[in-house]
């Protein structure tokens, strides 16, 4: 049935913007001069997580990431954000590089 198929196709296309927030995983540099950045020999990470926007745990700070990687001099940092189902579960990770 052509009409039924077209209605389902329109419904699917209209619902795409709603589905775009179901899973988001982005990595953002926290530096402005990326062309001159040297990463260093060590990498450290720290994360904070949340469930249902009510329960939060962890430390996603730069100092915690440096401590985890044994880094005393930070040369670059990234932030990674993972969100599932519009934030039902979320994790924010700081990644630092240095020596």
Backbone as CSV, one residue per row, in Angstrom:
resi,resn,N_x,N_y,N_z,CA_x,CA_y,CA_z,C_x,C_y,C_z
1,UNK,0.847,-1.168,0.000,0.000,0.000,0.000,0.898,1.238,0.000
2,UNK,0.853,1.998,-1.081,1.717,3.151,-1.276,1.459,4.243,-0.242
3,UNK,0.195,4.568,0.024,-0.131,5.640,0.967,0.354,5.312,2.374
4,UNK,0.192,4.098,2.791,0.638,3.680,4.124,2.165,3.762,4.233
5,UNK,2.842,3.339,3.184,4.302,3.401,3.164,4.783,4.843,3.239
6,UNK,4.134,5.731,2.507,4.519,7.144,2.523,4.266,7.767,3.906
7,UNK,3.180,7.405,4.566,2.903,7.915,5.914,3.964,7.442,6.899
8,UNK,4.356,6.183,6.810,5.400,5.660,7.701,6.743,6.331,7.430
9,UNK,7.030,6.583,6.167,8.270,7.259,5.817,8.283,8.687,6.356
10,UNK,7.190,9.419,6.216,7.096,10.773,6.761,7.238,10.777,8.275
11,UNK,6.591,9.826,8.933,6.690,9.724,10.389,8.134,9.442,10.816
12,UNK,8.805,8.576,10.098,10.200,8.260,10.411,11.088,9.484,10.214
13,UNK,10.892,10.218,9.137,11.704,11.410,8.881,11.433,12.506,9.902
14,UNK,10.187,12.658,10.326,9.860,13.673,11.324,10.391,13.315,12.710
15,UNK,10.572,12.041,12.986,11.057,11.632,14.303,12.582,11.586,14.387
16,UNK,13.297,11.764,13.280,14.758,11.734,13.303,15.374,12.760,14.252
17,UNK,14.889,14.010,14.298,15.480,14.951,15.257,15.334,14.490,16.702
18,UNK,14.280,13.789,17.023,14.107,13.285,18.385,15.098,12.180,18.708
19,UNK,15.431,11.371,17.718,16.349,10.261,17.933,17.806,10.689,17.962
20,UNK,18.103,11.904,17.515,19.495,12.333,17.437,20.129,12.492,18.811
21,UNK,19.364,12.646,19.869,19.916,12.785,21.204,20.022,11.473,21.948
22,UNK,19.690,10.375,21.315,19.720,9.081,21.997,21.134,8.666,22.376
23,UNK,22.109,8.987,21.547,23.491,8.616,21.835,24.406,9.713,21.314
24,UNK,25.145,10.337,22.210,26.085,11.387,21.828,27.428,11.055,22.470
25,UNK,28.486,11.063,21.675,29.830,10.830,22.179,30.767,11.786,21.450
26,UNK,31.189,12.867,22.124,32.041,13.874,21.495,33.311,14.074,22.315
27,UNK,34.372,14.443,21.631,35.642,14.756,22.278,36.028,16.165,21.863
28,UNK,36.268,17.030,22.859,36.505,18.449,22.613,37.879,18.826,23.152
29,UNK,38.737,19.436,22.344,40.034,19.875,22.860,39.863,21.093,23.767
30,UNK,40.620,21.140,24.845,40.579,22.289,25.753,41.822,23.151,25.545
31,UNK,42.185,23.349,24.304,43.367,24.097,23.933,43.030,24.912,22.698
32,UNK,43.683,26.036,22.521,43.392,26.874,21.358,44.493,26.853,20.307
33,UNK,45.700,26.465,20.688,46.809,26.455,19.720,47.199,25.017,19.384
34,UNK,46.258,24.286,18.806,46.460,22.866,18.520,47.594,22.602,17.543
35,UNK,47.890,23.547,16.686,48.963,23.342,15.712,50.343,23.338,16.369
36,UNK,50.465,23.858,17.592,51.758,23.900,18.290,51.793,22.997,19.519
37,UNK,50.793,22.187,19.728,50.691,21.369,20.932,51.516,20.098,20.815
38,UNK,52.355,19.862,21.816,53.050,18.591,21.958,52.384,17.864,23.111
39,UNK,51.983,16.616,22.895,51.178,15.919,23.891,51.961,15.473,25.115
40,UNK,53.183,15.047,24.979,53.938,14.519,26.107,53.892,13.001,26.122
41,UNK,54.591,12.416,27.084,54.755,10.965,27.125,53.671,10.257,27.938
42,UNK,52.934,10.987,28.776,51.965,10.356,29.673,50.542,10.837,29.377
43,UNK,49.573,9.983,29.721,48.156,10.305,29.558,47.444,9.948,30.860
44,UNK,46.566,10.815,31.311,45.761,10.541,32.495,44.311,10.875,32.229
45,UNK,43.397,10.129,32.849,41.959,10.352,32.660,41.250,10.383,34.007
46,UNK,40.205,11.186,34.075,39.316,11.177,35.237,37.891,11.393,34.734
47,UNK,36.923,10.741,35.392,35.542,10.786,34.910,34.564,11.051,36.038
48,UNK,33.449,11.648,35.657,32.294,11.798,36.531,31.089,11.271,35.750
49,UNK,30.173,10.618,36.443,29.027,10.000,35.785,27.739,10.397,36.496
50,UNK,26.639,10.261,35.783,25.328,10.514,36.385,24.289,9.586,35.779
51,UNK,23.290,9.285,36.562,22.158,8.472,36.121,20.874,9.216,36.474
52,UNK,20.013,9.327,35.496,18.690,9.950,35.670,18.760,11.366,36.217
53,UNK,19.838,12.082,35.986,20.032,13.459,36.420,19.917,13.615,37.937
54,UNK,19.946,12.519,38.683,19.760,12.564,40.133,20.972,12.100,40.915
55,UNK,21.679,11.115,40.397,22.797,10.511,41.115,24.077,10.828,40.343
56,UNK,25.029,11.465,41.021,26.299,11.847,40.407,27.443,11.281,41.232
57,UNK,28.494,10.809,40.550,29.680,10.357,41.269,30.898,10.524,40.379
58,UNK,32.058,10.632,41.020,33.312,10.739,40.302,33.883,12.141,40.340
59,UNK,35.064,12.268,39.797,35.789,13.533,39.734,36.367,13.660,38.335
60,UNK,35.842,14.569,37.546,36.344,14.737,36.178,37.274,15.935,36.066
61,UNK,37.892,16.315,37.163,38.773,17.468,37.172,40.125,17.199,36.533
62,UNK,40.763,18.272,36.130,42.080,18.195,35.515,43.112,17.656,36.495
63,UNK,43.042,18.086,37.743,44.001,17.629,38.747,43.876,16.122,38.983
64,UNK,42.663,15.614,39.034,42.458,14.166,39.219,43.003,13.384,38.036
65,UNK,42.826,13.905,36.822,43.344,13.223,35.636,44.868,13.221,35.633
66,UNK,45.481,14.343,36.002,46.937,14.410,36.054,47.484,13.465,37.112
67,UNK,46.855,13.421,38.256,47.280,12.518,39.325,47.188,11.059,38.873
68,UNK,46.101,10.705,38.179,45.907,9.334,37.707,46.994,8.931,36.720
69,UNK,47.450,9.869,35.905,48.473,9.566,34.901,49.891,9.826,35.365
70,UNK,50.054,10.292,36.604,51.390,10.612,37.096,52.007,11.796,36.380
71,UNK,51.199,12.763,36.019,51.640,13.916,35.238,51.850,15.113,36.165
72,UNK,53.003,15.752,36.042,53.270,16.969,36.820,53.206,18.220,35.954
73,UNK,53.426,18.069,34.647,53.334,19.194,33.720,52.340,18.834,32.621
74,UNK,51.198,19.517,32.600,50.154,19.259,31.595,50.457,20.079,30.349
75,UNK,50.458,19.416,29.193,50.701,20.122,27.935,49.445,20.247,27.074
76,UNK,48.454,19.403,27.329,47.207,19.455,26.553,46.113,18.734,27.329
77,UNK,44.867,19.112,27.075,43.732,18.440,27.722,42.560,18.363,26.753
78,UNK,41.809,17.274,26.859,40.581,17.075,26.088,39.459,16.787,27.060
79,UNK,38.235,17.057,26.628,37.054,16.675,27.389,36.218,15.785,26.496
80,UNK,35.810,14.632,27.013,34.960,13.703,26.274,33.627,13.604,27.002
81,UNK,32.539,13.756,26.248,31.194,13.725,26.824,30.399,12.615,26.148
82,UNK,29.870,11.717,26.961,29.027,10.620,26.490,27.651,10.785,27.126
83,UNK,26.615,10.827,26.303,25.246,10.953,26.784,24.386,9.909,26.092
84,UNK,23.607,9.171,26.882,22.714,8.154,26.343,21.296,8.482,26.768
85,UNK,20.383,8.403,25.816,18.956,8.677,26.043,18.730,10.031,26.696
86,UNK,19.244,11.084,26.038,19.040,12.470,26.456,19.548,12.743,27.859
87,UNK,20.521,11.983,28.338,21.089,12.228,29.648,20.642,11.282,30.731
88,UNK,19.866,10.254,30.393,19.503,9.250,31.398,20.791,8.688,31.997
89,UNK,21.791,8.455,31.150,23.139,8.137,31.623,24.092,9.116,30.952
90,UNK,25.001,9.684,31.727,25.980,10.611,31.164,27.327,10.403,31.840
91,UNK,28.390,10.593,31.059,29.746,10.513,31.595,30.564,11.630,30.970
92,UNK,31.267,12.359,31.819,32.172,13.410,31.359,33.579,13.025,31.784
93,UNK,34.491,12.947,30.827,35.857,12.510,31.086,36.827,13.618,30.673
94,UNK,37.770,13.909,31.553,38.860,14.822,31.232,40.091,13.978,30.947
95,UNK,40.735,14.240,29.802,41.932,13.527,29.394,43.059,14.535,29.317
96,UNK,44.121,14.309,30.089,45.259,15.216,30.065,46.484,14.497,29.537
97,UNK,47.347,15.263,28.889,48.596,14.762,28.318,49.741,15.592,28.880
98,UNK,50.872,14.976,29.088,52.022,15.735,29.585,53.134,14.833,30.047
99,UNK,53.965,15.399,30.926,55.124,14.679,31.451,55.158,14.750,32.972
